[in-house]
Amino acid sequence: MAKEITNRSDDYSLWYNNIVRKAGLADHSAVRGCMVIKPYGFAIWENMKAELDRKFKETGHVNAYFPLFIPKSFLSKEAEHVDGFAKECAVVTHHRLMNNPNGTGVVVDPDAKLEEELIVRPTSETIIWNTYRDWIKSYRDLPLLINQWANVVRWEMRTRPFLRTAEFLWQEGHTAHATKEEAIAEARMIHDVYADFAENYMAMPVIQGAKSANERFAGAVDTFTIEALMQDGKALQAGTSHFLGQNFAKAFDVKYSNKENKEAYVWATSWGVSTRLVGGLIMTHSDDEGLVLPPKLAPDQVVIVPIPKPLPEIMEKVEEIARELRDLGIRVKIDDNDQKRPGFKFAEYEMKGVPVRLGLGKRDLANNVIEVARRDTKEKQSVPQAGIANYVKDLLEEIQSNLLNKAKAFRTEKTSSVDTLDEFKEVLESKGGFILAHWDGTSESEKKIKELTNATIRCIPNDFVEEAGKCIYSGNPSKGRVVFAKSY
């Protein structure tokens, strides 16, 4: 199976697509730019969704659902917002089909034109804030902490499964607050939730920081981001949290009566992560033999393979071990399919990134041992059957930590500091990765650096240190270094 995967060093993009297909994560669809998420890929997303949903609810948020369709006039109410999404919007103009009077098939009924076109949601700020106007009247209604799990459409022409598709799945939080300080605290808190999830569940280290004005979400006052580094040296924006100020409250006239019985506009946030995280997971950990998954998000954390076939005495022990593992909360699969040879099964589960594989044959049974193979290092060893459940539990924790440490080491190796534009270009071409460089804080310099190098400011890091220097483009004074990279 691994022979069917292109090496990362030969063609990283093709390697990625090979893994998506061969590991059974997603498939092409009949709709250009859209993907079919297959059961195994969806199971990874479900595990992500379950953990994030738990974290959101722990922090006081509740789930709701808002319409897929947004009246076109809503997008005109916040100027920056519509400008940011106008080119990506899919528009519904008619509500009915009819049989083709000139032949077979169906055509759009010309009499079914909508009075106002509907936009298939690219994001939900407008429809939600139009609703919030009816929900918020008093300070007693605040804070309003709503999240929704949904699909959105952004009409992308150059697509790649999970990373960039015309339709994708995500969660989007939309909150309303009485004060500016509360809203900023909310946006920063979710920013931390995302970073914690990325590092402690995805084993994907991230840099936390704020976006520059050019890179902010359309309509936001501030955007906070988590940026991860992929194995090809490109950055992936893995999650964003936005402080929206009062822009949407004013656009949709969302006011409340405060404790002094005076009217005031509310303060807003929005935040989201998407199925792009599955792409990030693939590109952070996988190798030339296939998918590598961190145990906390793997659909099957352990697979047990009877060798050479599921004999009764072997299956009795396999079932016993599986029960012990499940009692510890470990997700286990038993592969007793006698139509496939063990070697084929081993290759299949290596391709699918199952963290731990247990093999049990006649000789193992007689010697009271079991073969344990770990996916991250490909190491194998015989382990006593007694206490195997606790051994595997500890091993899964070790694998989770090892993947994070390996990704951190890679990021450190691929992070550079430069002082001139020529040095910036040379490092970007030869090494890639995160580049720490001085910037004068102007949009003009930021745009010019992007034009000359195709690299963008990924963030102004939270641990930004004031350090006098000169902008690599303009030579003007700079207060410190920001994070640049090429990105997805």
C-alpha distance (Angstrom), angle and dihedral (degrees) to the residues before:
residue distance angle dihedral
M1 . . .
A2 3.80 . .
K3 3.81 89.1 .
E4 3.80 87.1 67.2
I5 3.82 90.9 60.8
T6 3.79 119.3 86.7
N7 3.79 113.6 -129.1
R8 3.80 115.0 -102.8
S9 3.78 90.5 -126.9
D10 3.82 92.1 55.1
D11 3.80 100.7 47.5
Y12 3.80 117.7 -10.4
S13 3.79 94.8 -172.7
L14 3.81 93.0 51.3
W15 3.83 90.1 44.5
Y16 3.80 89.0 55.8
N17 3.81 93.3 48.3
N18 3.82 90.8 47.0
I19 3.81 91.4 55.3
V20 3.80 93.5 47.1
R21 3.79 89.2 53.6
K22 3.82 102.1 36.2
A23 3.81 95.1 44.3
G24 3.80 89.4 51.9
L25 3.80 96.9 -118.1
A26 3.79 102.9 131.5
D27 3.78 143.8 -13.2
H28 3.77 137.6 -153.8
S29 3.80 117.3 -91.7
A30 3.79 134.6 -147.4
V31 3.81 87.8 -106.9
R32 3.78 112.8 79.9
G33 3.79 112.3 -117.0
C34 3.81 94.6 14.4
M35 3.79 127.7 102.9
V36 3.78 136.8 -151.8
I37 3.81 108.7 -129.2
K38 3.79 105.7 -143.5
P39 3.82 122.5 -143.2
Y40 3.81 95.3 -96.2
G41 3.81 92.8 49.0
F42 3.78 91.3 44.6
A43 3.82 90.8 50.6
I44 3.83 88.9 58.6
W45 3.83 89.8 50.1
E46 3.82 90.2 47.3
N47 3.81 90.5 54.6
M48 3.80 90.0 49.9
K49 3.78 91.1 46.5
A50 3.82 93.6 49.3
E51 3.79 93.7 52.7
L52 3.81 94.8 43.9
D53 3.80 91.3 46.5
R54 3.80 89.7 52.5
K55 3.81 90.7 50.8
F56 3.83 92.6 48.6
K57 3.80 92.2 50.4
E58 3.81 91.4 47.0
T59 3.81 87.5 57.8
G60 3.82 92.9 52.1
H61 3.80 102.6 -94.9
V62 3.81 125.5 136.6
N63 3.80 130.9 -159.0
A64 3.80 126.4 -115.2
Y65 3.79 136.1 158.7
F66 3.80 130.4 -126.6
P67 3.82 130.7 -169.2
L68 3.78 123.3 -74.3
F69 3.81 90.3 -138.3
I70 3.80 124.8 69.7
P71 3.84 123.7 -167.0
K72 3.78 108.5 -114.2
S73 3.81 91.6 -126.2
F74 3.82 90.2 63.5
L75 3.80 91.4 64.7
S76 3.80 90.2 55.0
K77 3.79 93.6 60.9
E78 3.81 97.5 75.7
A79 3.81 109.1 45.8
E80 3.82 100.6 -159.3
H81 3.80 91.7 44.7
V82 3.80 96.0 54.3
D83 3.79 91.1 43.4
G84 3.81 89.9 54.5
F85 3.80 96.2 50.9
A86 3.83 106.3 26.4
K87 3.82 95.3 98.9
E88 3.81 92.8 50.9
C89 3.81 99.9 48.7
A90 3.80 124.6 117.2
V91 3.83 110.1 -149.0
V92 3.81 128.8 -150.5
T93 3.81 110.5 -150.5
H94 3.85 104.2 164.7
H95 3.80 135.0 36.9
R96 3.81 103.5 -156.5
L97 3.81 144.7 45.9
M98 3.78 128.5 -151.8
N99 3.79 137.4 -165.8
N100 3.78 111.3 -84.6
P101 3.84 106.2 -103.7
N102 3.82 89.7 -155.5
G103 3.79 98.0 52.1
T104 3.80 145.6 -42.5
G105 3.75 127.6 -21.9
V106 3.79 130.4 31.2
V107 3.80 136.2 -68.0
V108 3.78 134.8 -168.5
D109 3.79 111.0 -82.8
P110 3.85 104.2 -120.6
D111 3.82 89.3 -151.8
A112 3.81 91.3 59.6
K113 3.81 97.3 70.5
L114 3.81 112.6 142.1
E115 3.78 118.1 -118.9
E116 3.79 87.9 -133.4
E117 3.79 123.1 21.0
L118 3.81 117.8 -118.4
I119 3.80 123.5 -136.6
V120 3.81 118.2 -141.5
R121 3.79 99.3 -127.2
P122 3.79 116.1 -92.9
T123 3.83 86.2 176.2
S124 3.79 130.4 -17.9
E125 3.82 108.5 -123.8
T126 3.80 94.2 111.8
I127 3.81 100.0 47.1
I128 3.80 91.1 42.5
W129 3.79 96.3 48.7
N130 3.79 90.4 47.7
T131 3.83 86.0 56.5
Y132 3.81 94.2 44.4
R133 3.80 89.3 61.1
D134 3.82 87.5 71.7
W135 3.79 95.3 40.6
I136 3.81 100.1 49.8
K137 3.80 119.7 64.9
S138 3.80 106.8 131.5
Y139 3.81 140.8 28.0
R140 3.81 84.4 -105.6
D141 3.83 88.3 70.2
L142 3.81 91.4 58.9
P143 2.91 140.8 131.4
L144 3.80 95.7 35.4
L145 3.81 107.7 -167.0
I146 3.81 111.8 -172.7
N147 3.81 132.0 164.1
Q148 3.78 129.7 179.6
W149 3.80 132.6 -165.2
A150 3.78 107.5 -145.5
N151 3.79 148.9 132.5
V152 3.80 124.1 -100.9
V153 3.79 135.2 -167.6
R154 3.79 125.9 -137.3
W155 3.78 112.2 169.5
E156 3.80 100.2 -123.3
M157 3.80 118.1 177.9
R158 3.83 98.4 -169.1
T159 3.79 106.7 50.3
R160 3.80 139.5 175.3
P161 3.84 125.3 -175.2
F162 3.81 112.6 -87.3
L163 3.81 93.8 -11.6
R164 3.79 99.4 69.2
T165 3.80 124.1 -3.1
A166 3.79 133.9 153.1
E167 3.81 89.6 -117.2
F168 3.80 123.5 29.9
L169 3.79 140.5 163.6
W170 3.77 123.2 -114.7
Q171 3.76 148.0 140.5
E172 3.79 121.6 -111.1
G173 3.76 123.5 -167.2
H174 3.82 120.5 -157.5
T175 3.78 119.2 -174.7
A176 3.80 136.4 177.7
H177 3.80 125.2 -154.2
A178 3.79 140.4 -176.1
T179 3.80 95.6 -129.4
K180 3.77 140.4 34.6
E181 3.80 90.8 -123.8
E182 3.82 92.8 54.9
A183 3.81 91.8 50.3
I184 3.80 93.7 49.3
A185 3.82 90.0 47.7
E186 3.82 89.3 51.9
A187 3.81 93.1 50.6
R188 3.80 91.6 48.3
M189 3.80 92.8 45.8
I190 3.82 92.0 54.5
H191 3.81 88.2 45.4
D192 3.82 87.2 59.4
V193 3.83 91.9 45.6
Y194 3.80 89.7 55.7
A195 3.80 92.7 47.6
D196 3.81 91.7 48.9
F197 3.81 91.2 50.0
A198 3.81 93.2 47.8
E199 3.79 94.3 50.1
N200 3.81 102.9 34.6
Y201 3.81 100.0 36.7
M202 3.80 106.0 22.7
A203 3.83 92.7 34.9
M204 3.81 84.3 -135.8
P205 3.83 113.4 135.9
V206 3.79 115.2 -141.3
I207 3.77 139.5 -169.2
Q208 3.79 112.8 -129.3
G209 3.76 119.9 -147.4
A210 3.80 150.3 117.6
K211 3.78 125.7 -78.5
S212 3.79 121.2 -118.4
A213 3.81 116.9 -111.8
N214 3.82 91.0 -98.7
E215 3.81 92.4 53.8
R216 3.81 100.1 42.9
F217 3.79 123.7 118.7
A218 3.80 111.1 -90.2
G219 3.80 107.0 -90.8
A220 3.82 96.8 13.0
V221 3.79 127.6 125.9
D222 3.82 90.9 -155.3
T223 3.79 133.1 5.5
F224 3.81 121.1 -159.2
T225 3.79 116.5 -160.0
I226 3.79 143.3 -174.2
E227 3.81 112.6 -142.1
A228 3.81 123.0 -162.8
L229 3.80 128.7 -169.6
M230 3.79 119.1 -128.8
Q231 3.82 125.1 -150.4
D232 3.80 92.9 -101.3
G233 3.80 90.3 60.1
K234 3.80 95.9 -104.7
A235 3.79 124.4 125.9
L236 3.78 124.2 -120.9
Q237 3.80 120.6 -153.9
A238 3.79 96.8 -137.8
G239 3.80 102.9 179.3
T240 3.79 139.9 -8.1
S241 3.78 136.1 -156.9
H242 3.80 120.2 -165.6
F243 3.78 133.8 -155.0
L244 3.81 101.5 -152.0
G245 3.80 98.1 -175.1
Q246 3.81 109.9 -155.4
N247 3.81 95.8 -47.2
F248 3.80 96.9 112.3
A249 3.81 93.8 35.3
K250 3.81 89.4 57.3
A251 3.80 93.5 42.2
F252 3.83 91.1 53.9
D253 3.82 97.9 29.7
V254 3.81 96.2 -118.1
K255 3.81 106.3 170.6
Y256 3.79 135.5 159.7
S257 3.79 136.4 -162.2
N258 3.79 109.8 -114.6
K259 3.81 127.1 -148.2
E260 3.81 89.6 -84.3
N261 3.83 88.0 55.0
K262 3.81 91.5 -113.0
E263 3.78 122.5 135.4
A264 3.80 119.0 -115.6
Y265 3.79 137.4 167.0
V266 3.79 115.5 -108.4
W267 3.81 124.5 -120.3
A268 3.79 119.9 -120.3
T269 3.80 146.1 -153.6
S270 3.77 135.7 -177.9
W271 3.79 129.6 -173.1
G272 3.79 140.4 171.2
V273 3.78 152.4 169.5
S274 3.78 126.2 -165.0
T275 3.81 146.3 -167.5
R276 3.82 83.5 -73.4
L277 3.82 83.3 89.5
V278 3.81 88.9 70.1
G279 3.81 88.2 57.8
G280 3.79 89.7 48.3
L281 3.80 90.4 51.6
I282 3.80 91.5 52.4
M283 3.80 94.8 48.3
T284 3.81 96.0 43.6
H285 3.82 99.1 55.0
S286 3.81 114.1 11.2
D287 3.81 124.9 106.9
D288 3.79 140.0 -163.6
E289 3.83 90.9 -77.3
G290 3.79 94.2 57.5
L291 3.76 144.0 -91.8
V292 3.81 121.7 -0.5
L293 3.81 116.2 -163.6
P294 3.80 130.8 -167.9
P295 3.82 107.7 -121.1
K296 3.81 95.1 -121.7
L297 3.83 91.1 64.6
A298 3.81 102.4 29.6
P299 3.83 112.8 117.0
D300 3.82 88.4 -140.9
Q301 3.79 113.2 28.0
V302 3.80 92.8 -176.5
V303 3.79 132.8 22.1
I304 3.81 121.0 -165.4
V305 3.81 117.1 -153.6
P306 3.84 119.6 -167.7
I307 3.84 111.2 -143.0
P308 2.95 127.5 -110.7
K309 3.80 94.4 -13.3
P310 3.82 136.4 -25.1
L311 3.81 101.0 -80.9
P312 3.85 114.6 179.7
E313 3.80 95.7 -112.4
I314 3.83 91.4 47.8
M315 3.80 93.0 46.2
E316 3.80 91.3 51.9
K317 3.81 90.3 58.5
V318 3.83 92.3 41.5
E319 3.81 91.0 54.2
E320 3.79 90.5 47.7
I321 3.81 92.5 52.4
A322 3.81 91.5 45.2
R323 3.82 90.6 53.8
E324 3.80 91.2 50.8
L325 3.80 90.9 50.6
R326 3.80 93.5 47.0
D327 3.79 90.4 49.6
L328 3.82 85.8 62.1
G329 3.82 90.9 52.0
I330 3.81 94.8 -103.9
R331 3.82 118.5 147.9
V332 3.82 106.9 -125.1
K333 3.78 134.6 -175.9
I334 3.81 124.0 -166.4
D335 3.80 113.4 -154.4
D336 3.80 105.3 -158.0
N337 3.81 94.4 154.2
D338 3.82 103.7 138.4
Q339 3.83 92.1 -167.8
K340 3.82 91.9 76.5
R341 3.79 127.7 61.6
P342 3.83 118.0 -122.2
G343 3.81 91.6 -114.2
F344 3.79 90.8 57.0
K345 3.80 90.6 49.0
F346 3.81 91.9 49.9
A347 3.81 90.7 52.9
E348 3.80 91.6 45.8
Y349 3.80 94.4 53.0
E350 3.78 91.6 44.1
M351 3.81 87.8 54.0
K352 3.81 91.0 49.2
G353 3.79 92.7 49.8
V354 3.82 99.2 -122.4
P355 3.83 102.8 175.9
V356 3.84 98.5 -138.9
R357 3.80 131.6 23.9
L358 3.80 122.7 -167.5
G359 3.80 119.7 -161.4
L360 3.81 122.1 -166.3
G361 3.81 124.7 -175.2
K362 3.82 137.3 162.7
R363 3.79 93.9 -86.7
D364 3.83 91.7 47.5
L365 3.79 89.7 50.3
A366 3.80 91.9 50.7
N367 3.82 92.2 48.2
N368 3.83 93.8 43.8
V369 3.82 92.0 -122.6
I370 3.78 135.5 115.5
E371 3.81 130.5 -153.3
V372 3.82 113.1 -115.7
A373 3.82 119.8 -164.3
R374 3.80 122.0 -176.6
R375 3.80 119.3 -153.9
D376 3.80 99.4 -148.3
T377 3.82 97.2 60.9
K378 3.84 98.9 13.5
E379 3.82 89.3 -129.8
K380 3.82 118.7 153.3
Q381 3.78 130.6 -164.0
S382 3.79 141.2 161.7
V383 3.80 112.3 -111.1
P384 3.83 128.8 -173.1
Q385 3.79 112.8 -99.0
A386 3.80 90.3 -133.7
G387 3.81 107.9 90.2
I388 3.82 92.9 5.9
A389 3.82 93.4 137.7
N390 3.80 94.0 59.2
Y391 3.80 90.1 41.7
V392 3.82 90.6 55.7
K393 3.80 92.0 44.4
D394 3.81 90.2 55.7
L395 3.81 90.7 43.7
L396 3.80 92.3 54.6
E397 3.80 89.7 53.1
E398 3.81 89.8 48.8
I399 3.82 91.3 50.8
Q400 3.82 91.3 49.5
S401 3.82 90.7 52.3
N402 3.80 93.2 43.1
L403 3.80 92.6 54.4
L404 3.81 91.9 50.4
N405 3.81 93.0 46.9
K406 3.80 91.7 47.6
A407 3.82 91.1 50.9
K408 3.82 90.9 47.5
A409 3.79 91.3 51.0
F410 3.80 90.3 50.5
R411 3.82 91.1 50.2
T412 3.82 91.2 50.1
E413 3.80 90.5 50.1
K414 3.81 90.8 49.6
T415 3.83 97.3 46.9
S416 3.81 116.9 97.0
S417 3.80 138.3 175.5
V418 3.81 118.7 -141.9
D419 3.81 134.7 178.3
T420 3.81 105.2 -164.7
L421 3.80 136.7 47.7
D422 3.82 91.8 -120.6
E423 3.79 90.6 53.2
F424 3.82 89.0 46.4
K425 3.82 91.5 54.3
E426 3.80 93.2 45.9
V427 3.82 94.4 50.4
L428 3.80 92.0 43.8
E429 3.80 91.1 53.6
S430 3.80 99.7 40.1
K431 3.80 102.1 34.4
G432 3.79 112.0 7.8
G433 3.77 118.8 -169.9
F434 3.79 128.3 105.3
I435 3.79 115.1 -19.5
L436 3.80 120.8 -162.2
A437 3.79 109.4 -151.2
H438 3.78 141.0 155.9
W439 3.81 118.5 -98.8
D440 3.79 127.0 -178.1
G441 3.81 94.5 -135.9
T442 3.83 96.8 -111.7
S443 3.79 126.9 126.5
E444 3.80 89.6 -136.8
S445 3.81 94.2 61.0
E446 3.80 91.5 43.1
K447 3.82 91.6 53.0
K448 3.80 92.6 47.3
I449 3.80 93.0 50.7
K450 3.80 89.1 51.0
E451 3.82 91.9 48.5
L452 3.81 92.1 50.0
T453 3.82 99.0 42.2
N454 3.84 110.5 14.6
A455 3.81 86.6 -125.0
T456 3.79 122.1 125.3
I457 3.77 136.3 -162.0
R458 3.79 102.2 -94.8
C459 3.79 93.5 -170.9
I460 3.76 148.9 -35.0
P461 3.82 94.8 -113.3
N462 3.79 122.8 -121.5
D463 3.80 88.3 -126.3
F464 3.82 90.6 53.7
V465 3.79 109.2 161.0
E466 3.79 120.4 -155.1
E467 3.78 107.2 -119.5
A468 3.78 121.5 162.7
G469 3.78 112.7 -125.6
K470 3.78 144.9 126.8
C471 3.81 127.3 -87.5
I472 3.81 110.4 -104.3
Y473 3.81 90.3 -131.9
S474 3.81 108.8 33.6
G475 3.77 101.4 22.7
N476 3.79 88.6 -133.0
P477 3.83 120.5 137.6
S478 3.82 116.9 -73.5
K479 3.79 127.8 -162.8
G480 3.79 94.2 -148.5
R481 3.78 148.9 -40.6
V482 3.80 125.1 -60.4
V483 3.81 129.9 -165.7
F484 3.80 117.9 -95.9
A485 3.81 129.0 -179.7
K486 3.74 144.3 143.1
S487 3.78 107.9 -99.3
Y488 3.77 149.4 -166.9
